[in-house]
Amino acid sequence: MELMEIMEVANGTVHNPLSGLIGDDVYELLETHNLLNEKGVRDYQIRKRFREMRSEDVPAYDAIESLRDEYPYLQFDTIRKIVYKLNGKR
């Protein structure tokens, strides 16, 4: 469990990484019933952060390297596949 998660549990608050898509109450309900795919939520956050960095004119390579710092257990190619996964399907 990450430090932020521990603090949230202690405070009784829920961090909603999908706040741009669903409200906190819906997120908490889904999480309570174990209906969230953690990998899917992680990938959404990675794609969102990548788009933010690219909109700030950060080169794609540098953005992916920055994401590797945030997710050190993922390889460069894995992050590249995550951020470009949906390009043709939107």
Secondary structure, 3 states (H helix, E strand, C coil): CCHHHHHHHHHCCCCCCCCCCCCHHHHHHHHHCCCCCHHHHHHHHHHHHHHHHHHCCCCHHHHHHHHHHHCCCCCHHHHHHHHHCCHHHC
